[in-house]
Each structure stands twice: as C-alpha cells, then as structure tokens.
Amino acid sequence: MIEIGSKIRMLRKSKAMTITQLAGVTGLSASLLSQIETGKTSPSIATLRKIAMALETSLVQFFEGDQSTDIVVRRGQRKYLGHEGSQVRYQLLSPDLNRAMEPVLLELEPGESEFEGPALTHRGEECMYVVEGRLKFELGGVLYVLDAGDSVYFDASMGHRIANGSDKKTVVIGVVTPPSF
C-alpha cells in the first residue's frame, strides 16, 4: 500500500494540489488521504476510483510497476493520448505521466482539427513548436498561423485549439506543465 500511496502523492503534487484540495474534490477526509499516502491504511477500490477521477488518471496508474528508472522512450513504445471529441492524437514523449511536465508529439494529417466543439482549457502553461507543416492555432478567440520553426507559449487556462493549416502533415512538439492528461 505504501507504493500506491506514494503514487497518489506524486500524482497529486504533479498537479500542484494539496491534500485539502484533493479532499474537497473527492469528498474524502484529508486525514484518510494522508493515511493512504503514507501507507498507514489500505484504500478500497471505490476510494481509489474517487482519487483517480480527482487526479484525472486511471486506476491502472496506481498499480503499474515503478517506471521512475525509465528515461528513454523508443519511437515504437510511445503512449498515445487524446482528448474526447478530438481528431488529434498525442504521443507521449516521456516514459509516463508522473512527471512535472508533459512533452508530446502531435502529428496532424490534412483536415485534422480540434476546432469542433468547445476550446480546450486546463491549468498551467503550454509551449508548442512546429517541426514541419503549418499549424492553425487559436487562443482566446484570436487565430494565429504558425509555420515550421515557429513556436507559441501561453497560459493554458485560456481556451485554445489547433488544426492542420496545410495540405500536408503538420508535426508539432508540445510541452505542458503541470501535466493535463
């Protein structure tokens, strides 16, 4: 249970969340959460489910083996992430989501876009660098067009969207802190 507790603590801290804030979101007491994090008590699956939802992760994350020694992510071993309703697929460039920042590779085929539905918002900051192609980027209702070699750095709490702005594949490297997936 100490391992699960330490994973919960690491995820909570990566989201800059206090135990009191986590307690407020989960409806669990701060005392219980502290006991879970220190391994003094074993959480039920229902409790873990509440914590996972509050930390925006899955239950599986608590039971995966320790990956802290993994530092290399091979091309064929990247994890794919995505936002509900988005056509864009994100490839995680770090070994896991238990880091202070979240580097991702985005490959947008012609016509792929996040312009349908509401703009994406999350806490923290984000930086995107266009490796190749053209990226249409909207922030707070203002549209920007970025070409290969251009970058943008912004407050991710402002509504933002991306789309491929060309008839060729667009490749972008993005970094988010704290992690938002």
N, C-alpha and C positions, 0 to 999 in steps of 0.2 A: 504494500500500500504506500510505502514511502516513495516509490518510483512514480506512482500515479499522482501522488500529492505534489511531488516536485515538478512534474509535467504541468499540472494545473497552475502552480505558482509561476512557472516560466511563461506559460501562455498568458496568464493574467498580467504579468509585468511587461510582456512584449506589447500589450495593448494599453500600457500606461494606466492600468486600472487598480484601484486599491481594493482591499478585502471588503471594505464597507460598500464600495460601489458595486462589487460583484454580488454582495449580499442583497443589495437593493434590487438588482436586476433579476436574480434567481428566486428571491423570496426566502432564501435560507439565511440562517443567522451567521454573523461574522465569526462567532465563536466556533460553530460547526465547520465553517470553511477553513479556519485556522487549524483546527484539529485534523482535517483531511489533508491539508498541505504539509503538515509536519508528520503525517503518518500515524497519528495517535488514534484515529478512528477510520473504519472502512466505510466508504460511501456505498449506498445502494445504486443499482442501475438507474433508478428514477432520479436520484440526486445527481449522478454523473450526467444524465441527459440534460437536466436543467443547467448544469455548469457548462456543458458543451455548447448548448444553444446560446448562452450568455457570452461565451468566448468566441462564438461564430466558428466552431470547429465541429468535427465529428467524434463520436465515441471512440472510434478506431484509433484516433490520435493518442488517447490515453494508454492504449495497450500495445502500441508499436514499440519495437526494440529501440534502444538508445542509438540515435544516429549522430550524436554530437561529434564523433570522431570522423565522420564522412565529410570531406572537404571538396571532393571532385564530383562533378555531375557530368556524366558522359552524354553525348548527343542522344543516343538511343534510350537513355534512362530518365529523361526529363518527365516530370509530372505535369499533366495537363489540368488547367483550371479554367473556369468560366463563370460568367455572371448569368443569372436566369434571364432568358429572353434575348441574349446577345448572340450574334453570329461569330464574334471574335473569340478565338481560343488563345489562352495564355499558356506559355510553357515556363515552369518554374526553373530558374537558373541556380537556385540554392538547393542544398540537399533536402530541406524540409521547411515548414512554415514556422518553426520555433526560433526565429532569428529576429534581430532588431529591425532589419529592413527586408524587403521582398523584391528581389530582382526578377523580372520576367522578360521573355522574348515573345513578341507578338508578330504573327505573320498574317496579314490581311490580303486575301485574294481580291481581285477587282469586284467591286459591288458590295463587299463585306462592310458592315457598318454597325455602330451602336446608336444610330440616330433615331431608331424606332423606340417609342416608349419614353419613360422619364430619364432625365440625365442622371448619371452616376454620381453619388456623393459618399464620402466616408471621411473619417477624421485623419489628420496627418498631412503630409506633404508628398508630392509626387514629381518625378522628373522623367521625361521621355526624350529619347534620342532617335532620330530617324536614320537608320542604317542605309536603307535603299527605298526608292519609290517616293510617293507623295502622301502625306497624312493630312486629312482634314480634321482639325481639332477645334472643338467648341468649348469655351469656358465662360460660364455666366451669361450665355446668350450671344457672345461675340465669337465669330468664326475666324480661325487662323488657318493658313495653309503652310505646312512645313515640308521642305524638300530634304533630300539626303544631306546629312551633315548639320541640319538644324536641330535645336533642342528647345524644350519648354520646361519651366519649373514653376509649380503652382500649389496653392492651398487646395487640397483635395476635398475640403468641405464645400467648395463651390461646385455647382452642377457642371459636369464635363462629359463630353462624348468624343468618340473618334470614328473615322471612316477612311477607307482607302480612297484617295483622291486622284487615282490614275487608272489606266487600263492594264497595269502590270502589278505584280505582287509588291506590297509595301511591307518592309520589315522594320520593327521598332524595338528598342530595348527600353524598358521602363523600370523605375525603382520607386517603391512606395515605403514610407515609414510613418507610423508603425504598419506592419502587415495588415492587409484588409481582407484577404480571402479566409 
